[in-house]
Amino acid sequence: MNPSLRSQWRDTLRARSETESWRALIAQHGTPLLVLDPYRVVEQCRLLKSHLRGFGLHYAVKTSPHPAVLRAVAASGCGFDVATRAEIELLGALGLPIDRCINTNPVKKLTDIDHAYMAGVRTFVVDNPIEAQKFAGLPADINILVRLAFPNPSAKSDLSVKFGADLADAELVVKHVLATGVRFAGFSFHVGSQGTNPQAYGTALRGTLELVTHINETLGVATEIIDIGGGFPVSYREEMPPIGAIADAIDQALGDRRDEFTLLAEPGRILAADCMTLLTGVVGSAMRDGRNWHYLDDGIYGSYSNVMTEDVHPPILSLREVLDGHRDSEPVVLAGPTCDSADVIACDYPMPTLNVGDVVVSPMMGAYTSVTSSRFNGIPATPIVEV
């Protein structure tokens, strides 16, 4: 882990431990425990709005569908990016505005399209002719965005591998949308998650704008909406490009064409990651092949599931290090609680001396953690406490 970033996290977490009363929460609930502060979601919404000028923000519900997170997003004036019937039903059950939703799953069942429309969703995404044809005969007030593929080798998760039409095929998809009788509204793309190159957004936007001009000239069809997707990176153990650098790349690519379009974005991780902190206890220690192993009561089948599913590695500090300033360290292995050899959270990771009963702290645990966990070995989900 970047030593400078670790020092910054140490200072930040010391303040949070006091305001959130971690020791009292541990005494009341035990470990493992996820501590959720929804106000950090509000702060991130404000930050993103200040950089992505004029963009409508639609939070990717899949990132963390916790009710406190969803309410904070709605209270900040943002909409939602939904991909399934269950996500729409959750928003409805919470009384949150379905008319602020866009359905961005490029592949959908016909019954799910009908369900979303009846619930109030009007904007959908497709990326191939077969998906476009599913909208034939449906109400004309449906808006369709054609998703484009822009491969991004710098991204931790390159979504263009699975979704998106190549630029050479996009015109054909638009023609199929027009043939259905619903409304072609524009284009969307997603440059992948946790990318290290801010210019990926600018490159994708310039390619989209060229396609917009081509579609207008060849088909006589105007593009009203451009959706730049999400994937905005956050810093875990290493510094990532700030949102300001990404916003600059977007502004340069849009140039004087900004006012031609309704601009949308689908932020997820950047809004939710910092809202949850994991407190997990050391339940066992052993010396194996000359290395200290420490076994925690949460692991990669639980809150650290992003280590397995995304190859994302959250910061890890000891609570004594945070509160008392212990800075001695040795490389250790941190493992989870399941009876499974794959349940290893970190190898050769620098930690202060740990004993059974000590607490380990991981910030940035609000995105793709509890949602991708499983109940393997019968271990229950880590409780979430809202502060």
VEXZABA-397584 format. One line per 10 residues: number of its first residue (from 1); their letters; for each residue y, z, x of C-alpha. Coordinates in nm, 4 decimals, decimal comma, padded with zeros to 6 digits. Each point is the difference from the previous one (the first is absolute). Layout:
// VEXZABA-397584
NUM) a) Y Z X ~ ...
//
This chain:
// VEXZABA-397584
1) mnpslrsqwr) 00,0000 00,0000 00,0000 ~ 00,3498 -00,0817 00,1207 ~ 00,1231 00,3301 00,1592 ~ 00,3551 -00,0509 -00,1251 ~ -00,1198 -00,0639 -00,3538 ~ -00,2257 00,3049 00,0181 ~ 00,2982 00,2132 00,0997 ~ 00,2008 -00,1394 -00,2919 ~ -00,2840 00,0779 -00,2400 ~ -00,0290 00,3509 00,1419
11) dtlrarsete) 00,3655 00,0690 -00,0835 ~ -00,0193 -00,1648 -00,3418 ~ -00,3159 00,1827 -00,0998 ~ 00,1353 00,3358 00,1124 ~ 00,2831 -00,0364 -00,2519 ~ -00,2364 -00,1199 -00,2725 ~ -00,2425 00,2846 00,0552 ~ 00,2783 00,2452 -00,0802 ~ 00,1432 -00,1793 -00,3043 ~ -00,3469 -00,0718 -00,1412
21) swraliaqhg) -00,1486 00,3423 00,0913 ~ -00,3141 -00,1419 00,1568 ~ -00,1465 00,3351 00,0992 ~ 00,0381 00,1272 -00,3562 ~ -00,1570 -00,3199 -00,1361 ~ -00,2944 00,0349 00,2379 ~ -00,0444 00,3636 -00,1013 ~ -00,0013 -00,1027 -00,3666 ~ -00,1978 -00,3247 00,0090 ~ -00,1853 -00,0036 00,3314
31) tpllvldpyr) -00,0648 -00,3222 00,1896 ~ -00,0178 -00,2939 -00,0121 ~ 00,3221 -00,0423 -00,1937 ~ 00,2433 -00,2870 -00,0547 ~ 00,3592 00,1134 -00,0492 ~ 00,2085 -00,2481 -00,2014 ~ 00,3800 -00,0110 -00,0095 ~ 00,1088 -00,2717 -00,2478 ~ 00,3622 00,0212 00,1105 ~ -00,0964 -00,1822 00,3186
41) vveqcrllks) -00,0992 -00,2945 -00,2194 ~ 00,3494 00,0070 -00,1513 ~ 00,1523 00,0059 00,3496 ~ -00,2079 -00,2996 00,1059 ~ 00,0974 -00,1928 -00,3138 ~ 00,3644 00,0562 00,0890 ~ -00,0601 -00,1067 00,3596 ~ -00,1758 -00,3206 -00,1007 ~ 00,2648 -00,0900 -00,2577 ~ 00,2719 00,0428 00,2614
51) hlrgfglhya) -00,1704 -00,2527 00,2304 ~ -00,1508 -00,2493 -00,2452 ~ 00,3258 -00,0838 -00,1737 ~ -00,0442 -00,1540 -00,3422 ~ -00,3794 00,0294 -00,0060 ~ -00,1847 00,1384 -00,2993 ~ -00,2554 00,2478 00,1341 ~ -00,3444 00,0232 -00,1609 ~ -00,2074 00,2840 00,1438 ~ -00,3616 -00,0920 00,0756
61) vktsphpavl) -00,1815 00,2529 -00,2200 ~ -00,3240 -00,0353 00,2005 ~ 00,1688 00,1742 00,2956 ~ 00,0040 00,3355 -00,1776 ~ -00,0232 00,0261 -00,3793 ~ 00,0761 00,3726 -00,0076 ~ 00,2143 00,0738 -00,3096 ~ 00,2687 00,1745 00,2082 ~ 00,0346 -00,3084 00,2204 ~ 00,0144 -00,2368 -00,2972
71) ravaasgcgf) 00,2623 00,2120 -00,1769 ~ 00,2119 00,0131 00,3164 ~ -00,0167 -00,3799 00,0277 ~ 00,1027 -00,0451 -00,3644 ~ 00,2799 00,2557 00,0309 ~ 00,1348 -00,1990 00,2958 ~ 00,0362 -00,3070 -00,2213 ~ -00,2882 -00,1913 00,1563 ~ -00,2746 -00,1912 -00,1755 ~ -00,3719 -00,0233 00,0668
81) dvatraeiel) -00,2418 -00,2455 00,1566 ~ -00,3310 00,0310 -00,1849 ~ -00,3321 -00,1690 00,0665 ~ -00,2419 00,1448 -00,2555 ~ -00,0361 00,1088 -00,3604 ~ -00,0435 00,3624 00,1148 ~ 00,3363 00,0009 00,1778 ~ 00,1758 -00,1319 -00,3103 ~ -00,1712 00,2596 -00,2183 ~ 00,1020 00,2783 00,2393
91) lgalglpidr) 00,3658 -00,1030 -00,0135 ~ -00,0194 -00,0205 -00,3787 ~ -00,1590 00,3444 -00,0264 ~ 00,2855 00,1425 00,2082 ~ 00,2580 -00,1668 -00,2247 ~ 00,1352 -00,2130 00,2846 ~ 00,1554 -00,3425 -00,0693 ~ -00,2626 -00,2740 -00,0090 ~ 00,2708 -00,2638 -00,0347 ~ 00,0917 00,0770 00,3619
101) cintnpvkkl) -00,3474 -00,1089 00,1144 ~ -00,1129 -00,3157 00,1723 ~ -00,3721 -00,0779 00,0273 ~ -00,0564 -00,1318 00,3510 ~ -00,3791 -00,0186 00,0156 ~ -00,0657 -00,3718 00,0589 ~ -00,3488 00,0209 -00,1564 ~ -00,0346 00,1489 -00,3496 ~ -00,2382 00,0109 -00,2927 ~ 00,1235 -00,1721 -00,3155
111) tdidhaymag) -00,0336 00,3306 -00,1842 ~ 00,2179 00,1717 00,2610 ~ 00,2705 -00,2637 -00,0421 ~ -00,0044 00,0580 -00,3757 ~ 00,0109 00,3769 00,0469 ~ 00,2938 -00,0188 00,2402 ~ 00,1935 -00,2307 -00,2317 ~ -00,0575 00,2239 -00,3016 ~ 00,1176 00,2984 00,2041 ~ 00,3274 -00,1775 00,0824
121) vrtfvvdnpi) -00,0561 -00,1731 00,3348 ~ 00,1537 -00,3477 00,0150 ~ -00,0129 -00,0988 00,3686 ~ -00,3324 -00,0955 00,1613 ~ -00,1112 -00,1485 00,3322 ~ -00,2520 -00,2791 00,0668 ~ -00,0993 -00,1745 00,3209 ~ -00,2378 -00,2795 -00,1032 ~ -00,0574 -00,2495 -00,2833 ~ -00,2873 00,1942 -00,1590
131) eaqkfaglpa) 00,2168 00,3094 -00,0397 ~ 00,2884 -00,2099 -00,1336 ~ -00,2264 -00,1489 -00,2672 ~ -00,0765 00,3477 -00,1372 ~ 00,3528 00,0025 -00,1462 ~ -00,0473 -00,3182 -00,2066 ~ 00,0955 00,0600 -00,3614 ~ 00,1536 00,3417 00,0661 ~ 00,3554 00,0875 -00,1156 ~ 00,2786 -00,2021 00,1584
141) dinilvrlaf) 00,1982 00,3105 00,0994 ~ -00,2451 00,0676 00,2846 ~ 00,1490 -00,0510 00,3463 ~ -00,2313 -00,1192 00,2764 ~ 00,0593 00,0434 00,3713 ~ -00,2084 -00,2106 00,2378 ~ -00,1058 00,2065 00,2982 ~ 00,0233 -00,1648 00,3404 ~ -00,1989 00,0784 00,3151 ~ 00,1817 00,0698 00,3249
151) pnpsaksdls) -00,2507 00,1198 00,2639 ~ 00,1383 00,2824 00,2145 ~ -00,2028 00,0956 00,3105 ~ 00,2350 00,2947 00,0648 ~ -00,1026 00,1728 -00,3241 ~ -00,2591 00,2770 -00,0052 ~ -00,1213 -00,1440 -00,3317 ~ 00,0649 -00,3744 -00,0407 ~ -00,0232 -00,0540 -00,3766 ~ 00,0322 -00,3776 00,0343
161) vkfgadlada) -00,3643 -00,0020 00,1057 ~ -00,0956 00,0822 -00,3602 ~ 00,2951 -00,1148 -00,2128 ~ 00,2643 -00,2698 -00,0165 ~ 00,0185 -00,3777 -00,0215 ~ 00,0644 -00,2026 00,3129 ~ 00,3392 -00,1714 -00,0077 ~ -00,1746 -00,3374 -00,0132 ~ -00,1830 00,1040 -00,3191 ~ 00,2856 00,1806 -00,1745
171) elvvkhvlat) 00,1360 -00,3040 -00,1853 ~ -00,3401 -00,0560 -00,1639 ~ -00,0106 00,3632 -00,1169 ~ 00,3515 -00,0334 -00,1446 ~ -00,1097 -00,3114 -00,1897 ~ -00,2918 00,1913 -00,1509 ~ 00,2348 00,2793 -00,1063 ~ 00,2332 -00,2487 -00,1670 ~ -00,2947 -00,1569 -00,1829 ~ -00,0950 00,3313 -00,1615
181) gvrfagfsfh) 00,3209 00,0275 -00,2014 ~ 00,1074 00,3309 00,1481 ~ 00,3042 00,0212 00,2236 ~ -00,0046 -00,0667 00,3733 ~ 00,2520 00,2565 00,1280 ~ -00,0293 -00,0084 00,3764 ~ -00,1912 00,0991 00,3091 ~ -00,1302 00,3155 00,1612 ~ -00,1545 00,0813 00,3356 ~ -00,1202 00,2992 00,2009
191) vgsqgtnpqa) 00,0181 -00,0060 00,3794 ~ -00,2543 00,2793 00,0372 ~ 00,0146 00,3738 00,0536 ~ 00,1162 00,1911 00,3089 ~ 00,1231 -00,3103 00,1813 ~ 00,1821 00,0381 00,3312 ~ 00,2136 -00,3146 -00,0281 ~ 00,3022 00,0212 -00,2359 ~ 00,0463 -00,3765 00,0294 ~ -00,3183 -00,0534 -00,2034
201) ygtalrgtle) 00,2126 00,0551 -00,3122 ~ 00,2600 -00,2496 00,1161 ~ -00,2629 -00,2615 00,0842 ~ -00,1645 00,0378 -00,3416 ~ 00,3342 -00,0166 -00,1799 ~ 00,1063 -00,3158 00,1810 ~ -00,3312 -00,1644 -00,0838 ~ 00,0391 00,1055 -00,3637 ~ 00,3544 -00,1345 -00,0201 ~ -00,1126 -00,3364 00,1377
211) lvthinetlg) -00,2706 -00,0103 -00,2655 ~ 00,2535 00,0910 -00,2689 ~ 00,2099 -00,3010 00,0978 ~ -00,3057 -00,2276 00,0066 ~ -00,1234 00,1145 -00,3431 ~ 00,3437 -00,0552 -00,1497 ~ 00,0224 -00,3510 00,1462 ~ -00,3524 -00,1143 -00,0884 ~ -00,0647 00,1793 -00,3310 ~ 00,3530 00,0688 -00,1188
221) vateiidigg) -00,0876 00,3668 -00,0389 ~ 00,2339 00,2807 00,1001 ~ -00,1181 00,3186 00,1697 ~ 00,1599 00,3123 -00,1448 ~ -00,1957 00,2821 00,1671 ~ -00,1048 00,0655 00,3586 ~ -00,2184 00,3057 00,0588 ~ -00,0315 00,0994 00,3676 ~ -00,2886 00,2417 -00,0627 ~ -00,0331 00,3268 00,1891
231) gfpvsyreem) -00,1707 00,1125 00,3177 ~ 00,3163 00,1547 00,1471 ~ -00,1325 00,2030 00,2953 ~ 00,0361 00,3711 00,0646 ~ -00,0440 00,1914 00,3251 ~ -00,3172 00,2057 00,0310 ~ -00,0927 00,0698 00,3624 ~ 00,2096 -00,2851 00,1404 ~ 00,3471 -00,1275 -00,0834 ~ 00,0087 -00,2968 -00,2349
241) ppigaiadai) 00,2877 -00,2381 -00,0802 ~ 00,2610 00,1724 -00,2189 ~ 00,0807 -00,1355 -00,3433 ~ 00,3448 -00,0974 00,1289 ~ -00,1526 -00,2537 00,2389 ~ -00,2090 -00,1480 -00,2805 ~ 00,3032 -00,0149 -00,2304 ~ 00,1949 -00,1861 00,2703 ~ -00,2772 -00,2606 00,0281 ~ -00,0001 -00,0397 -00,3790
251) dqalgdrrde) 00,3786 -00,0329 -00,0194 ~ 00,0050 -00,2629 00,2747 ~ -00,2702 -00,2048 -00,1727 ~ 00,1667 00,0156 -00,3428 ~ 00,3429 -00,0862 00,1378 ~ 00,2310 -00,1322 -00,2715 ~ -00,2900 -00,0621 -00,2419 ~ -00,0403 00,3667 -00,0979 ~ 00,1813 -00,0417 -00,3324 ~ -00,2266 -00,2864 -00,1097
261) ftllaepgri) -00,2908 00,2313 -00,0772 ~ -00,1150 00,3213 -00,1569 ~ -00,1421 00,1818 00,3015 ~ -00,2936 00,2394 -00,0261 ~ -00,2000 00,2176 00,2388 ~ -00,3205 00,2042 -00,0353 ~ 00,0388 00,3054 00,2266 ~ -00,2839 00,2488 00,0124 ~ -00,0649 00,1790 00,3272 ~ 00,3664 00,0238 00,0967
271) laadcmtllt) 00,0759 00,1911 -00,3216 ~ -00,3041 00,2269 -00,0157 ~ -00,1307 00,0662 00,3522 ~ 00,2369 00,2826 00,0900 ~ -00,0303 00,1874 -00,3299 ~ -00,3312 00,1741 00,0805 ~ -00,1084 00,2230 00,2882 ~ -00,3630 00,0983 00,0590 ~ -00,0958 00,3544 00,1019 ~ -00,3620 00,0116 00,1152
281) gvvgsamrdg) -00,1969 00,2793 00,1636 ~ -00,2221 00,0152 00,3079 ~ -00,3455 00,0999 -00,1251 ~ -00,1983 -00,0418 00,3214 ~ 00,0243 -00,0841 00,3709 ~ -00,2502 -00,1188 00,2595 ~ -00,0147 -00,1362 00,3540 ~ -00,1713 -00,3405 00,0021 ~ -00,0360 -00,2090 00,3171 ~ 00,2838 00,1880 00,1635
291) rnwhylddgi) 00,2398 -00,0451 -00,2900 ~ 00,1222 00,2537 -00,2518 ~ -00,0853 -00,0976 -00,3568 ~ 00,1801 00,1654 -00,2892 ~ -00,1305 -00,0442 -00,3542 ~ 00,2570 00,0045 -00,2821 ~ -00,0452 00,0569 -00,3726 ~ 00,1461 -00,3440 -00,0770 ~ -00,1027 -00,3314 00,1516 ~ -00,0222 -00,3767 -00,0290
301) ygsysnvmte) -00,1906 00,0178 -00,3281 ~ 00,2864 00,2142 -00,1305 ~ 00,3730 -00,0010 00,0726 ~ -00,0434 -00,1740 00,3368 ~ -00,1607 -00,2968 -00,1769 ~ 00,2768 -00,2276 00,1313 ~ -00,1534 00,0353 00,3469 ~ -00,3087 -00,1795 -00,1297 ~ 00,1471 -00,2339 -00,2603 ~ 00,3197 -00,1106 00,1761
311) dvhppilslr) -00,0389 00,0962 00,3663 ~ 00,3132 00,2109 -00,0541 ~ 00,0162 00,3225 00,2004 ~ 00,2239 00,2795 -00,1316 ~ 00,1679 00,2488 00,2359 ~ -00,1962 00,3216 00,0539 ~ 00,1522 00,3279 00,1203 ~ -00,1182 00,3592 -00,0089 ~ 00,1857 00,2417 -00,2261 ~ 00,0464 00,2403 00,2923
321) evldghrdse) 00,1553 -00,2834 00,1987 ~ 00,2416 -00,0665 -00,2856 ~ 00,0935 00,3620 -00,0717 ~ -00,0303 00,1691 00,3384 ~ 00,0716 -00,2843 00,2399 ~ -00,3355 -00,0075 00,1838 ~ 00,0064 -00,3193 00,2059 ~ -00,3011 00,0303 00,2311 ~ -00,2521 -00,2692 -00,0859 ~ -00,3344 -00,1494 00,0869
331) pvvlagptcd) -00,1758 -00,3140 -00,1255 ~ -00,2365 00,0925 -00,2825 ~ -00,2062 -00,1631 -00,2707 ~ 00,0939 00,0810 -00,3594 ~ -00,2774 -00,0534 -00,2548 ~ -00,0327 00,0418 -00,3741 ~ -00,2259 00,2238 -00,2063 ~ -00,2679 -00,2432 -00,1194 ~ -00,3500 -00,0156 00,1409 ~ 00,0640 -00,3506 00,1299
341) sadviacdyp) 00,0627 -00,1294 00,3527 ~ 00,2721 -00,2422 -00,1116 ~ 00,2226 00,2864 -00,1185 ~ 00,2143 00,0134 00,3142 ~ 00,3756 00,0160 -00,0499 ~ 00,1229 -00,0293 00,3597 ~ -00,1475 -00,0229 00,3506 ~ 00,1619 00,1207 00,3234 ~ 00,2961 00,1167 -00,2029 ~ 00,2351 00,2545 00,1641
351) mptlnvgdvv) 00,0001 00,3367 -00,1793 ~ 00,0814 00,3585 00,0930 ~ -00,2902 00,2434 00,0206 ~ -00,1632 00,0241 -00,3415 ~ -00,2170 00,2764 -00,1392 ~ -00,2034 00,0288 -00,3170 ~ 00,2408 00,0926 -00,2794 ~ 00,2991 -00,1824 00,1519 ~ 00,1873 -00,2489 -00,2175 ~ 00,0734 -00,3593 00,0951
361) vspmmgayts) 00,2954 -00,1886 -00,1513 ~ 00,0322 -00,3733 -00,0703 ~ 00,3248 -00,1415 -00,1420 ~ 00,0309 -00,3505 -00,1493 ~ -00,2983 00,0528 -00,2280 ~ 00,1448 -00,1292 -00,3269 ~ -00,1188 -00,3607 00,0217 ~ -00,3588 -00,1286 -00,0243 ~ -00,1575 00,3402 00,0701 ~ -00,1262 00,1869 -00,3058
371) vtssrfngip) -00,0170 -00,3279 -00,1947 ~ -00,2571 -00,1516 00,2349 ~ -00,2006 00,3184 00,0532 ~ -00,3521 00,0490 -00,1365 ~ -00,2177 00,2872 -00,1125 ~ -00,2569 -00,0612 00,2746 ~ -00,2272 00,3009 00,0655 ~ 00,1303 00,1465 -00,3268 ~ 00,3202 00,1163 00,1650 ~ 00,2743 00,0271 -00,2640
381) atpivev) 00,3345 -00,1751 00,0224 ~ 00,2620 00,1824 00,2058 ~ 00,2321 00,1846 -00,2404 ~ 00,3595 -00,1179 -00,0247 ~ 00,2726 00,2607 -00,0486 ~ 00,3458 -00,1171 -00,1022 ~ 00,2976 00,1892 00,1468
//
